[in-house]
Amino acid sequence: MARIQLVTDSTANLPREMREKHGIEMVPLKVHFGYVGKCNVTPTRRIAS
């Protein structure tokens, strides 16, 4: 039988106690705002999206 693992990223802000109680693994996720490739992302463009 296949084993299922619950996984979330670090932006979910789940408390450590909840993750440990339910066996939820957390993977880091970094979000960078600013210049990305050929797309200059500004606060105004983020709000409009």
N, C-alpha and C positions, 0 to 999 in steps of 0.2 A: 504494500500500500504506500502511496506517495505521502511524504511528509510536507506539511504546509507551514511556512514561517511568515509571520506578520512582520513587515518592514515599513519603517517610516523614514522621512528625512528630518534633519535637525530643525527645519523651519516650522514643524508641527508644534513645537514647544510642549511636548508631552512630558509631564513630570517623571523623574527617574523611578519613583515608587510605582507609578502606573505601568511603565514599560517593564519593570521587573515582575510585577504581579501577573501580567498577561503574556510575558515572554516575547515582547516586541523588541526587535532589533532596530537600531537607529544608524543611519548612514549620514555622513556630513554633506551638507549642500551649501555652497558658497554662491551668493548672488552679487554680481558686480554691476554697478550703475556707472554710466559714463560712456566713453568712446569704445565701441565694439565693432571691430572690423571696419567696414565702410559706412557704418550707421552711427551717427552722433545722437545719442539718446539724452534728451534734456528732461528736467522735471515736467515741463509743459507737455511734451510728447508722451511721457509715461501716463499722465493723468488722462490724456485724450484717448489712449488705447483701450 
